[in-house]
Amino acid sequence: MQAHSAISAVIKNQSTDPLFTPKEASEYLGVSNDTLSVWRCVGRYNIPFIKVGRLVKYRKSSLDAFLDRRTHGREA
């Protein structure tokens, strides 16, 4: 039963985790849409994305995790 509840928790978190278009994701990260596209194509940074046909989407949690990994020093 515990495995079932863990799967349910993952599904619930994913369903409440907003999906961003590449334009929205680039604005959220503060980079150009072209830069984000290049990063995705050449694998510059490991930012997970969802691909459905030609559509590309980013989970907000993936963008936040990327920013956390790129954060240096400690905040007060």
mmCIF file of the N, C-alpha and C atoms, coordinates in Angstrom:
data_MODEL
# 
_entry.id   MODEL 
# 
loop_
_atom_site.group_PDB 
_atom_site.id 
_atom_site.type_symbol 
_atom_site.label_atom_id 
_atom_site.label_alt_id 
_atom_site.label_comp_id 
_atom_site.label_asym_id 
_atom_site.label_entity_id 
_atom_site.label_seq_id 
_atom_site.pdbx_PDB_ins_code 
_atom_site.Cartn_x 
_atom_site.Cartn_y 
_atom_site.Cartn_z 
_atom_site.occupancy 
_atom_site.B_iso_or_equiv 
_atom_site.pdbx_formal_charge 
_atom_site.auth_seq_id 
_atom_site.auth_comp_id 
_atom_site.auth_asym_id 
_atom_site.auth_atom_id 
_atom_site.pdbx_PDB_model_num 
ATOM 1   N N  . MET A 1 1  ? 0.809  -1.207 0.000   1.00 0.00 ? 1  MET A N  1 
ATOM 2   C CA . MET A 1 1  ? 0.000  0.000  0.000   1.00 0.00 ? 1  MET A CA 1 
ATOM 3   C C  . MET A 1 1  ? 0.851  1.269  0.000   1.00 0.00 ? 1  MET A C  1 
ATOM 4   N N  . GLN A 1 2  ? 2.019  1.202  0.606   1.00 0.00 ? 2  GLN A N  1 
ATOM 5   C CA . GLN A 1 2  ? 2.858  2.390  0.680   1.00 0.00 ? 2  GLN A CA 1 
ATOM 6   C C  . GLN A 1 2  ? 3.317  2.833  -0.701  1.00 0.00 ? 2  GLN A C  1 
ATOM 7   N N  . ALA A 1 3  ? 3.607  1.887  -1.588  1.00 0.00 ? 3  ALA A N  1 
ATOM 8   C CA . ALA A 1 3  ? 4.021  2.227  -2.951  1.00 0.00 ? 3  ALA A CA 1 
ATOM 9   C C  . ALA A 1 3  ? 2.892  2.946  -3.673  1.00 0.00 ? 3  ALA A C  1 
ATOM 10  N N  . HIS A 1 4  ? 1.658  2.504  -3.446  1.00 0.00 ? 4  HIS A N  1 
ATOM 11  C CA . HIS A 1 4  ? 0.511  3.148  -4.078  1.00 0.00 ? 4  HIS A CA 1 
ATOM 12  C C  . HIS A 1 4  ? 0.370  4.591  -3.607  1.00 0.00 ? 4  HIS A C  1 
ATOM 13  N N  . SER A 1 5  ? 0.562  4.844  -2.318  1.00 0.00 ? 5  SER A N  1 
ATOM 14  C CA . SER A 1 5  ? 0.442  6.206  -1.799  1.00 0.00 ? 5  SER A CA 1 
ATOM 15  C C  . SER A 1 5  ? 1.579  7.088  -2.313  1.00 0.00 ? 5  SER A C  1 
ATOM 16  N N  . ALA A 1 6  ? 2.769  6.514  -2.509  1.00 0.00 ? 6  ALA A N  1 
ATOM 17  C CA . ALA A 1 6  ? 3.886  7.282  -3.058  1.00 0.00 ? 6  ALA A CA 1 
ATOM 18  C C  . ALA A 1 6  ? 3.599  7.680  -4.499  1.00 0.00 ? 6  ALA A C  1 
ATOM 19  N N  . ILE A 1 7  ? 3.043  6.751  -5.270  1.00 0.00 ? 7  ILE A N  1 
ATOM 20  C CA . ILE A 1 7  ? 2.689  7.059  -6.658  1.00 0.00 ? 7  ILE A CA 1 
ATOM 21  C C  . ILE A 1 7  ? 1.603  8.123  -6.697  1.00 0.00 ? 7  ILE A C  1 
ATOM 22  N N  . SER A 1 8  ? 0.626  8.017  -5.815  1.00 0.00 ? 8  SER A N  1 
ATOM 23  C CA . SER A 1 8  ? -0.443 9.019  -5.752  1.00 0.00 ? 8  SER A CA 1 
ATOM 24  C C  . SER A 1 8  ? 0.115  10.394 -5.428  1.00 0.00 ? 8  SER A C  1 
ATOM 25  N N  . ALA A 1 9  ? 1.094  10.451 -4.533  1.00 0.00 ? 9  ALA A N  1 
ATOM 26  C CA . ALA A 1 9  ? 1.700  11.732 -4.168  1.00 0.00 ? 9  ALA A CA 1 
ATOM 27  C C  . ALA A 1 9  ? 2.428  12.346 -5.350  1.00 0.00 ? 9  ALA A C  1 
ATOM 28  N N  . VAL A 1 10 ? 3.139  11.529 -6.124  1.00 0.00 ? 10 VAL A N  1 
ATOM 29  C CA . VAL A 1 10 ? 3.850  12.032 -7.299  1.00 0.00 ? 10 VAL A CA 1 
ATOM 30  C C  . VAL A 1 10 ? 2.860  12.572 -8.312  1.00 0.00 ? 10 VAL A C  1 
ATOM 31  N N  . ILE A 1 11 ? 1.795  11.824 -8.570  1.00 0.00 ? 11 ILE A N  1 
ATOM 32  C CA . ILE A 1 11 ? 0.790  12.259 -9.537  1.00 0.00 ? 11 ILE A CA 1 
ATOM 33  C C  . ILE A 1 11 ? 0.123  13.547 -9.074  1.00 0.00 ? 11 ILE A C  1 
ATOM 34  N N  . LYS A 1 12 ? -0.183 13.649 -7.787  1.00 0.00 ? 12 LYS A N  1 
ATOM 35  C CA . LYS A 1 12 ? -0.811 14.856 -7.262  1.00 0.00 ? 12 LYS A CA 1 
ATOM 36  C C  . LYS A 1 12 ? 0.122  16.053 -7.412  1.00 0.00 ? 12 LYS A C  1 
ATOM 37  N N  . ASN A 1 13 ? 1.409  15.885 -7.088  1.00 0.00 ? 13 ASN A N  1 
ATOM 38  C CA . ASN A 1 13 ? 2.371  16.981 -7.218  1.00 0.00 ? 13 ASN A CA 1 
ATOM 39  C C  . ASN A 1 13 ? 2.514  17.413 -8.663  1.00 0.00 ? 13 ASN A C  1 
ATOM 40  N N  . GLN A 1 14 ? 2.538  16.459 -9.588  1.00 0.00 ? 14 GLN A N  1 
ATOM 41  C CA . GLN A 1 14 ? 2.683  16.813 -10.997 1.00 0.00 ? 14 GLN A CA 1 
ATOM 42  C C  . GLN A 1 14 ? 1.446  17.521 -11.514 1.00 0.00 ? 14 GLN A C  1 
ATOM 43  N N  . SER A 1 15 ? 0.276  17.157 -11.026 1.00 0.00 ? 15 SER A N  1 
ATOM 44  C CA . SER A 1 15 ? -0.945 17.780 -11.507 1.00 0.00 ? 15 SER A CA 1 
ATOM 45  C C  . SER A 1 15 ? -1.099 19.209 -10.993 1.00 0.00 ? 15 SER A C  1 
ATOM 46  N N  . THR A 1 16 ? -0.454 19.542 -9.887  1.00 0.00 ? 16 THR A N  1 
ATOM 47  C CA . THR A 1 16 ? -0.538 20.899 -9.363  1.00 0.00 ? 16 THR A CA 1 
ATOM 48  C C  . THR A 1 16 ? 0.691  21.738 -9.730  1.00 0.00 ? 16 THR A C  1 
ATOM 49  N N  . ASP A 1 17 ? 1.644  21.126 -10.413 1.00 0.00 ? 17 ASP A N  1 
ATOM 50  C CA . ASP A 1 17 ? 2.871  21.803 -10.827 1.00 0.00 ? 17 ASP A CA 1 
ATOM 51  C C  . ASP A 1 17 ? 2.620  22.446 -12.186 1.00 0.00 ? 17 ASP A C  1 
ATOM 52  N N  . PRO A 1 18 ? 2.584  23.785 -12.256 1.00 0.00 ? 18 PRO A N  1 
ATOM 53  C CA . PRO A 1 18 ? 2.259  24.434 -13.528 1.00 0.00 ? 18 PRO A CA 1 
ATOM 54  C C  . PRO A 1 18 ? 3.263  24.105 -14.629 1.00 0.00 ? 18 PRO A C  1 
ATOM 55  N N  . LEU A 1 19 ? 2.759  24.039 -15.846 1.00 0.00 ? 19 LEU A N  1 
ATOM 56  C CA . LEU A 1 19 ? 3.601  23.852 -17.020 1.00 0.00 ? 19 LEU A CA 1 
ATOM 57  C C  . LEU A 1 19 ? 3.795  25.197 -17.708 1.00 0.00 ? 19 LEU A C  1 
ATOM 58  N N  . PHE A 1 20 ? 5.043  25.506 -18.052 1.00 0.00 ? 20 PHE A N  1 
ATOM 59  C CA . PHE A 1 20 ? 5.378  26.756 -18.721 1.00 0.00 ? 20 PHE A CA 1 
ATOM 60  C C  . PHE A 1 20 ? 5.732  26.483 -20.170 1.00 0.00 ? 20 PHE A C  1 
ATOM 61  N N  . THR A 1 21 ? 5.331  27.383 -21.052 1.00 0.00 ? 21 THR A N  1 
ATOM 62  C CA . THR A 1 21 ? 5.806  27.336 -22.428 1.00 0.00 ? 21 THR A CA 1 
ATOM 63  C C  . THR A 1 21 ? 7.274  27.766 -22.419 1.00 0.00 ? 21 THR A C  1 
ATOM 64  N N  . PRO A 1 22 ? 8.010  27.512 -23.501 1.00 0.00 ? 22 PRO A N  1 
ATOM 65  C CA . PRO A 1 22 ? 9.397  27.994 -23.544 1.00 0.00 ? 22 PRO A CA 1 
ATOM 66  C C  . PRO A 1 22 ? 9.504  29.510 -23.333 1.00 0.00 ? 22 PRO A C  1 
ATOM 67  N N  . LYS A 1 23 ? 8.569  30.265 -23.877 1.00 0.00 ? 23 LYS A N  1 
ATOM 68  C CA . LYS A 1 23 ? 8.597  31.723 -23.688 1.00 0.00 ? 23 LYS A CA 1 
ATOM 69  C C  . LYS A 1 23 ? 8.413  32.075 -22.209 1.00 0.00 ? 23 LYS A C  1 
ATOM 70  N N  . GLU A 1 24 ? 7.447  31.452 -21.564 1.00 0.00 ? 24 GLU A N  1 
ATOM 71  C CA . GLU A 1 24 ? 7.206  31.708 -20.141 1.00 0.00 ? 24 GLU A CA 1 
ATOM 72  C C  . GLU A 1 24 ? 8.405  31.262 -19.305 1.00 0.00 ? 24 GLU A C  1 
ATOM 73  N N  . ALA A 1 25 ? 8.965  30.100 -19.647 1.00 0.00 ? 25 ALA A N  1 
ATOM 74  C CA . ALA A 1 25 ? 10.122 29.581 -18.905 1.00 0.00 ? 25 ALA A CA 1 
ATOM 75  C C  . ALA A 1 25 ? 11.320 30.509 -19.052 1.00 0.00 ? 25 ALA A C  1 
ATOM 76  N N  . SER A 1 26 ? 11.557 31.008 -20.263 1.00 0.00 ? 26 SER A N  1 
ATOM 77  C CA . SER A 1 26 ? 12.702 31.899 -20.471 1.00 0.00 ? 26 SER A CA 1 
ATOM 78  C C  . SER A 1 26 ? 12.515 33.207 -19.701 1.00 0.00 ? 26 SER A C  1 
ATOM 79  N N  . GLU A 1 27 ? 11.295 33.715 -19.669 1.00 0.00 ? 27 GLU A N  1 
ATOM 80  C CA . GLU A 1 27 ? 11.019 34.925 -18.890 1.00 0.00 ? 27 GLU A CA 1 
ATOM 81  C C  . GLU A 1 27 ? 11.221 34.660 -17.400 1.00 0.00 ? 27 GLU A C  1 
ATOM 82  N N  . TYR A 1 28 ? 10.788 33.502 -16.929 1.00 0.00 ? 28 TYR A N  1 
ATOM 83  C CA . TYR A 1 28 ? 10.932 33.135 -15.523 1.00 0.00 ? 28 TYR A CA 1 
ATOM 84  C C  . TYR A 1 28 ? 12.411 33.038 -15.133 1.00 0.00 ? 28 TYR A C  1 
ATOM 85  N N  . LEU A 1 29 ? 13.227 32.502 -16.052 1.00 0.00 ? 29 LEU A N  1 
ATOM 86  C CA . LEU A 1 29 ? 14.661 32.354 -15.784 1.00 0.00 ? 29 LEU A CA 1 
ATOM 87  C C  . LEU A 1 29 ? 15.445 33.629 -16.065 1.00 0.00 ? 29 LEU A C  1 
ATOM 88  N N  . GLY A 1 30 ? 14.860 34.549 -16.819 1.00 0.00 ? 30 GLY A N  1 
ATOM 89  C CA . GLY A 1 30 ? 15.553 35.798 -17.136 1.00 0.00 ? 30 GLY A CA 1 
ATOM 90  C C  . GLY A 1 30 ? 16.538 35.658 -18.288 1.00 0.00 ? 30 GLY A C  1 
ATOM 91  N N  . VAL A 1 31 ? 16.260 34.732 -19.197 1.00 0.00 ? 31 VAL A N  1 
ATOM 92  C CA . VAL A 1 31 ? 17.089 34.565 -20.391 1.00 0.00 ? 31 VAL A CA 1 
ATOM 93  C C  . VAL A 1 31 ? 16.184 34.682 -21.613 1.00 0.00 ? 31 VAL A C  1 
ATOM 94  N N  . SER A 1 32 ? 16.792 34.824 -22.779 1.00 0.00 ? 32 SER A N  1 
ATOM 95  C CA . SER A 1 32 ? 15.973 34.928 -23.987 1.00 0.00 ? 32 SER A CA 1 
ATOM 96  C C  . SER A 1 32 ? 15.425 33.548 -24.366 1.00 0.00 ? 32 SER A C  1 
ATOM 97  N N  . ASN A 1 33 ? 14.362 33.574 -25.120 1.00 0.00 ? 33 ASN A N  1 
ATOM 98  C CA . ASN A 1 33 ? 13.761 32.331 -25.604 1.00 0.00 ? 33 ASN A CA 1 
ATOM 99  C C  . ASN A 1 33 ? 14.753 31.573 -26.479 1.00 0.00 ? 33 ASN A C  1 
ATOM 100 N N  . ASP A 1 34 ? 15.532 32.300 -27.276 1.00 0.00 ? 34 ASP A N  1 
ATOM 101 C CA . ASP A 1 34 ? 16.555 31.671 -28.123 1.00 0.00 ? 34 ASP A CA 1 
ATOM 102 C C  . ASP A 1 34 ? 17.620 30.970 -27.279 1.00 0.00 ? 34 ASP A C  1 
ATOM 103 N N  . THR A 1 35 ? 18.033 31.610 -26.194 1.00 0.00 ? 35 THR A N  1 
ATOM 104 C CA . THR A 1 35 ? 19.034 31.002 -25.306 1.00 0.00 ? 35 THR A CA 1 
ATOM 105 C C  . THR A 1 35 ? 18.511 29.700 -24.723 1.00 0.00 ? 35 THR A C  1 
ATOM 106 N N  . LEU A 1 36 ? 17.278 29.719 -24.250 1.00 0.00 ? 36 LEU A N  1 
ATOM 107 C CA . LEU A 1 36 ? 16.683 28.506 -23.680 1.00 0.00 ? 36 LEU A CA 1 
ATOM 108 C C  . LEU A 1 36 ? 16.590 27.408 -24.741 1.00 0.00 ? 36 LEU A C  1 
ATOM 109 N N  . SER A 1 37 ? 16.262 27.778 -25.953 1.00 0.00 ? 37 SER A N  1 
ATOM 110 C CA . SER A 1 37 ? 16.189 26.814 -27.047 1.00 0.00 ? 37 SER A CA 1 
ATOM 111 C C  . SER A 1 37 ? 17.548 26.184 -27.333 1.00 0.00 ? 37 SER A C  1 
ATOM 112 N N  . VAL A 1 38 ? 18.593 26.990 -27.332 1.00 0.00 ? 38 VAL A N  1 
ATOM 113 C CA . VAL A 1 38 ? 19.949 26.480 -27.554 1.00 0.00 ? 38 VAL A CA 1 
ATOM 114 C C  . VAL A 1 38 ? 20.345 25.546 -26.418 1.00 0.00 ? 38 VAL A C  1 
ATOM 115 N N  . TRP A 1 39 ? 20.078 25.945 -25.181 1.00 0.00 ? 39 TRP A N  1 
ATOM 116 C CA . TRP A 1 39 ? 20.395 25.090 -24.033 1.00 0.00 ? 39 TRP A CA 1 
ATOM 117 C C  . TRP A 1 39 ? 19.731 23.731 -24.184 1.00 0.00 ? 39 TRP A C  1 
ATOM 118 N N  . ARG A 1 40 ? 18.460 23.742 -24.617 1.00 0.00 ? 40 ARG A N  1 
ATOM 119 C CA . ARG A 1 40 ? 17.709 22.501 -24.764 1.00 0.00 ? 40 ARG A CA 1 
ATOM 120 C C  . ARG A 1 40 ? 18.304 21.642 -25.881 1.00 0.00 ? 40 ARG A C  1 
ATOM 121 N N  . CYS A 1 41 ? 18.653 22.265 -26.989 1.00 0.00 ? 41 CYS A N  1 
ATOM 122 C CA . CYS A 1 41 ? 19.149 21.513 -28.154 1.00 0.00 ? 41 CYS A CA 1 
ATOM 123 C C  . CYS A 1 41 ? 20.539 20.931 -27.939 1.00 0.00 ? 41 CYS A C  1 
ATOM 124 N N  . VAL A 1 42 ? 21.421 21.677 -27.290 1.00 0.00 ? 42 VAL A N  1 
ATOM 125 C CA . VAL A 1 42 ? 22.799 21.206 -27.128 1.00 0.00 ? 42 VAL A CA 1 
ATOM 126 C C  . VAL A 1 42 ? 23.043 20.560 -25.764 1.00 0.00 ? 42 VAL A C  1 
ATOM 127 N N  . GLY A 1 43 ? 22.036 20.564 -24.902 1.00 0.00 ? 43 GLY A N  1 
ATOM 128 C CA . GLY A 1 43 ? 22.181 19.963 -23.583 1.00 0.00 ? 43 GLY A CA 1 
ATOM 129 C C  . GLY A 1 43 ? 23.105 20.748 -22.671 1.00 0.00 ? 43 GLY A C  1 
ATOM 130 N N  . ARG A 1 44 ? 23.131 22.057 -22.846 1.00 0.00 ? 44 ARG A N  1 
ATOM 131 C CA . ARG A 1 44 ? 24.024 22.918 -22.061 1.00 0.00 ? 44 ARG A CA 1 
ATOM 132 C C  . ARG A 1 44 ? 23.771 22.770 -20.566 1.00 0.00 ? 44 ARG A C  1 
ATOM 133 N N  . TYR A 1 45 ? 22.527 22.829 -20.168 1.00 0.00 ? 45 TYR A N  1 
ATOM 134 C CA . TYR A 1 45 ? 22.133 22.630 -18.774 1.00 0.00 ? 45 TYR A CA 1 
ATOM 135 C C  . TYR A 1 45 ? 21.084 21.536 -18.749 1.00 0.00 ? 45 TYR A C  1 
ATOM 136 N N  . ASN A 1 46 ? 21.045 20.814 -17.675 1.00 0.00 ? 46 ASN A N  1 
ATOM 137 C CA . ASN A 1 46 ? 20.094 19.719 -17.559 1.00 0.00 ? 46 ASN A CA 1 
ATOM 138 C C  . ASN A 1 46 ? 18.783 20.238 -16.973 1.00 0.00 ? 46 ASN A C  1 
ATOM 139 N N  . ILE A 1 47 ? 17.989 20.880 -17.814 1.00 0.00 ? 47 ILE A N  1 
ATOM 140 C CA . ILE A 1 47 ? 16.671 21.342 -17.392 1.00 0.00 ? 47 ILE A CA 1 
ATOM 141 C C  . ILE A 1 47 ? 15.658 20.400 -18.037 1.00 0.00 ? 47 ILE A C  1 
ATOM 142 N N  . PRO A 1 48 ? 15.022 19.542 -17.236 1.00 0.00 ? 48 PRO A N  1 
ATOM 143 C CA . PRO A 1 48 ? 14.061 18.610 -17.813 1.00 0.00 ? 48 PRO A CA 1 
ATOM 144 C C  . PRO A 1 48 ? 12.910 19.352 -18.488 1.00 0.00 ? 48 PRO A C  1 
ATOM 145 N N  . PHE A 1 49 ? 12.468 18.816 -19.605 1.00 0.00 ? 49 PHE A N  1 
ATOM 146 C CA . PHE A 1 49 ? 11.323 19.384 -20.308 1.00 0.00 ? 49 PHE A CA 1 
ATOM 147 C C  . PHE A 1 49 ? 10.440 18.264 -20.816 1.00 0.00 ? 49 PHE A C  1 
ATOM 148 N N  . ILE A 1 50 ? 9.212  18.619 -21.125 1.00 0.00 ? 50 ILE A N  1 
ATOM 149 C CA . ILE A 1 50 ? 8.225  17.672 -21.617 1.00 0.00 ? 50 ILE A CA 1 
ATOM 150 C C  . ILE A 1 50 ? 8.028  17.970 -23.095 1.00 0.00 ? 50 ILE A C  1 
ATOM 151 N N  . LYS A 1 51 ? 8.037  16.937 -23.908 1.00 0.00 ? 51 LYS A N  1 
ATOM 152 C CA . LYS A 1 51 ? 7.853  17.117 -25.337 1.00 0.00 ? 51 LYS A CA 1 
ATOM 153 C C  . LYS A 1 51 ? 6.659  16.282 -25.766 1.00 0.00 ? 51 LYS A C  1 
ATOM 154 N N  . VAL A 1 52 ? 5.661  16.936 -26.334 1.00 0.00 ? 52 VAL A N  1 
ATOM 155 C CA . VAL A 1 52 ? 4.486  16.264 -26.872 1.00 0.00 ? 52 VAL A CA 1 
ATOM 156 C C  . VAL A 1 52 ? 4.346  16.737 -28.316 1.00 0.00 ? 52 VAL A C  1 
ATOM 157 N N  . GLY A 1 53 ? 4.720  15.863 -29.237 1.00 0.00 ? 53 GLY A N  1 
ATOM 158 C CA . GLY A 1 53 ? 4.753  16.295 -30.626 1.00 0.00 ? 53 GLY A CA 1 
ATOM 159 C C  . GLY A 1 53 ? 5.781  17.402 -30.773 1.00 0.00 ? 53 GLY A C  1 
ATOM 160 N N  . ARG A 1 54 ? 5.353  18.545 -31.278 1.00 0.00 ? 54 ARG A N  1 
ATOM 161 C CA . ARG A 1 54 ? 6.253  19.691 -31.428 1.00 0.00 ? 54 ARG A CA 1 
ATOM 162 C C  . ARG A 1 54 ? 6.219  20.619 -30.224 1.00 0.00 ? 54 ARG A C  1 
ATOM 163 N N  . LEU A 1 55 ? 5.313  20.374 -29.302 1.00 0.00 ? 55 LEU A N  1 
ATOM 164 C CA . LEU A 1 55 ? 5.187  21.244 -28.126 1.00 0.00 ? 55 LEU A CA 1 
ATOM 165 C C  . LEU A 1 55 ? 6.240  20.909 -27.083 1.00 0.00 ? 55 LEU A C  1 
ATOM 166 N N  . VAL A 1 56 ? 6.797  21.953 -26.492 1.00 0.00 ? 56 VAL A N  1 
ATOM 167 C CA . VAL A 1 56 ? 7.757  21.804 -25.401 1.00 0.00 ? 56 VAL A CA 1 
ATOM 168 C C  . VAL A 1 56 ? 7.187  22.530 -24.193 1.00 0.00 ? 56 VAL A C  1 
ATOM 169 N N  . LYS A 1 57 ? 7.233  21.886 -23.046 1.00 0.00 ? 57 LYS A N  1 
ATOM 170 C CA . LYS A 1 57 ? 6.751  22.477 -21.791 1.00 0.00 ? 57 LYS A CA 1 
ATOM 171 C C  . LYS A 1 57 ? 7.773  22.209 -20.700 1.00 0.00 ? 57 LYS A C  1 
ATOM 172 N N  . TYR A 1 58 ? 7.826  23.116 -19.739 1.00 0.00 ? 58 TYR A N  1 
ATOM 173 C CA . TYR A 1 58 ? 8.708  22.986 -18.578 1.00 0.00 ? 58 TYR A CA 1 
ATOM 174 C C  . TYR A 1 58 ? 7.859  23.014 -17.315 1.00 0.00 ? 58 TYR A C  1 
ATOM 175 N N  . ARG A 1 59 ? 8.139  22.103 -16.392 1.00 0.00 ? 59 ARG A N  1 
ATOM 176 C CA . ARG A 1 59 ? 7.480  22.165 -15.079 1.00 0.00 ? 59 ARG A CA 1 
ATOM 177 C C  . ARG A 1 59 ? 8.135  23.280 -14.262 1.00 0.00 ? 59 ARG A C  1 
ATOM 178 N N  . LYS A 1 60 ? 7.331  24.017 -13.529 1.00 0.00 ? 60 LYS A N  1 
ATOM 179 C CA . LYS A 1 60 ? 7.864  25.094 -12.683 1.00 0.00 ? 60 LYS A CA 1 
ATOM 180 C C  . LYS A 1 60 ? 8.859  24.526 -11.685 1.00 0.00 ? 60 LYS A C  1 
ATOM 181 N N  . SER A 1 61 ? 8.577  23.352 -11.138 1.00 0.00 ? 61 SER A N  1 
ATOM 182 C CA . SER A 1 61 ? 9.479  22.746 -10.160 1.00 0.00 ? 61 SER A CA 1 
ATOM 183 C C  . SER A 1 61 ? 10.847 22.444 -10.781 1.00 0.00 ? 61 SER A C  1 
ATOM 184 N N  . SER A 1 62 ? 10.886 22.088 -12.060 1.00 0.00 ? 62 SER A N  1 
ATOM 185 C CA . SER A 1 62 ? 12.169 21.837 -12.734 1.00 0.00 ? 62 SER A CA 1 
ATOM 186 C C  . SER A 1 62 ? 12.960 23.130 -12.892 1.00 0.00 ? 62 SER A C  1 
ATOM 187 N N  . LEU A 1 63 ? 12.258 24.213 -13.197 1.00 0.00 ? 63 LEU A N  1 
ATOM 188 C CA . LEU A 1 63 ? 12.924 25.513 -13.327 1.00 0.00 ? 63 LEU A CA 1 
ATOM 189 C C  . LEU A 1 63 ? 13.452 25.974 -11.968 1.00 0.00 ? 63 LEU A C  1 
ATOM 190 N N  . ASP A 1 64 ? 12.651 25.773 -10.923 1.00 0.00 ? 64 ASP A N  1 
ATOM 191 C CA . ASP A 1 64 ? 13.091 26.143 -9.570  1.00 0.00 ? 64 ASP A CA 1 
ATOM 192 C C  . ASP A 1 64 ? 14.310 25.317 -9.149  1.00 0.00 ? 64 ASP A C  1 
ATOM 193 N N  . ALA A 1 65 ? 14.298 24.023 -9.472  1.00 0.00 ? 65 ALA A N  1 
ATOM 194 C CA . ALA A 1 65 ? 15.435 23.160 -9.135  1.00 0.00 ? 65 ALA A CA 1 
ATOM 195 C C  . ALA A 1 65 ? 16.691 23.616 -9.877  1.00 0.00 ? 65 ALA A C  1 
ATOM 196 N N  . PHE A 1 66 ? 16.533 24.014 -11.138 1.00 0.00 ? 66 PHE A N  1 
ATOM 197 C CA . PHE A 1 66 ? 17.664 24.529 -11.911 1.00 0.00 ? 66 PHE A CA 1 
ATOM 198 C C  . PHE A 1 66 ? 18.238 25.775 -11.233 1.00 0.00 ? 66 PHE A C  1 
ATOM 199 N N  . LEU A 1 67 ? 17.365 26.692 -10.837 1.00 0.00 ? 67 LEU A N  1 
ATOM 200 C CA . LEU A 1 67 ? 17.830 27.917 -10.171 1.00 0.00 ? 67 LEU A CA 1 
ATOM 201 C C  . LEU A 1 67 ? 18.510 27.591 -8.850  1.00 0.00 ? 67 LEU A C  1 
ATOM 202 N N  . ASP A 1 68 ? 17.981 26.625 -8.108  1.00 0.00 ? 68 ASP A N  1 
ATOM 203 C CA . ASP A 1 68 ? 18.602 26.216 -6.845  1.00 0.00 ? 68 ASP A CA 1 
ATOM 204 C C  . ASP A 1 68 ? 20.008 25.655 -7.076  1.00 0.00 ? 68 ASP A C  1 
ATOM 205 N N  . ARG A 1 69 ? 20.157 24.836 -8.130  1.00 0.00 ? 69 ARG A N  1 
ATOM 206 C CA . ARG A 1 69 ? 21.479 24.256 -8.438  1.00 0.00 ? 69 ARG A CA 1 
ATOM 207 C C  . ARG A 1 69 ? 22.478 25.332 -8.856  1.00 0.00 ? 69 ARG A C  1 
ATOM 208 N N  . ARG A 1 70 ? 22.000 26.411 -9.429  1.00 0.00 ? 70 ARG A N  1 
ATOM 209 C CA . ARG A 1 70 ? 22.866 27.469 -9.933  1.00 0.00 ? 70 ARG A CA 1 
ATOM 210 C C  . ARG A 1 70 ? 23.116 28.570 -8.895  1.00 0.00 ? 70 ARG A C  1 
ATOM 211 N N  . THR A 1 71 ? 22.521 28.441 -7.717  1.00 0.00 ? 71 THR A N  1 
ATOM 212 C CA . THR A 1 71 ? 22.656 29.447 -6.668  1.00 0.00 ? 71 THR A CA 1 
ATOM 213 C C  . THR A 1 71 ? 23.964 29.216 -5.897  1.00 0.00 ? 71 THR A C  1 
ATOM 214 N N  . HIS A 1 72 ? 24.762 30.249 -5.788  1.00 0.00 ? 72 HIS A N  1 
ATOM 215 C CA . HIS A 1 72 ? 26.037 30.177 -5.071  1.00 0.00 ? 72 HIS A CA 1 
ATOM 216 C C  . HIS A 1 72 ? 25.962 31.018 -3.810  1.00 0.00 ? 72 HIS A C  1 
ATOM 217 N N  . GLY A 1 73 ? 26.613 30.554 -2.758  1.00 0.00 ? 73 GLY A N  1 
ATOM 218 C CA . GLY A 1 73 ? 26.633 31.297 -1.513  1.00 0.00 ? 73 GLY A CA 1 
ATOM 219 C C  . GLY A 1 73 ? 25.364 31.057 -0.703  1.00 0.00 ? 73 GLY A C  1 
ATOM 220 N N  . ARG A 1 74 ? 25.318 31.704 0.413   1.00 0.00 ? 74 ARG A N  1 
ATOM 221 C CA . ARG A 1 74 ? 24.171 31.529 1.304   1.00 0.00 ? 74 ARG A CA 1 
ATOM 222 C C  . ARG A 1 74 ? 23.403 32.822 1.373   1.00 0.00 ? 74 ARG A C  1 
ATOM 223 N N  . GLU A 1 75 ? 22.100 32.685 1.429   1.00 0.00 ? 75 GLU A N  1 
ATOM 224 C CA . GLU A 1 75 ? 21.243 33.848 1.605   1.00 0.00 ? 75 GLU A CA 1 
ATOM 225 C C  . GLU A 1 75 ? 20.994 34.058 3.091   1.00 0.00 ? 75 GLU A C  1 
ATOM 226 N N  . ALA A 1 76 ? 20.864 35.304 3.480   1.00 0.00 ? 76 ALA A N  1 
ATOM 227 C CA . ALA A 1 76 ? 20.662 35.626 4.896   1.00 0.00 ? 76 ALA A CA 1 
ATOM 228 C C  . ALA A 1 76 ? 19.236 35.348 5.330   1.00 0.00 ? 76 ALA A C  1 
# 
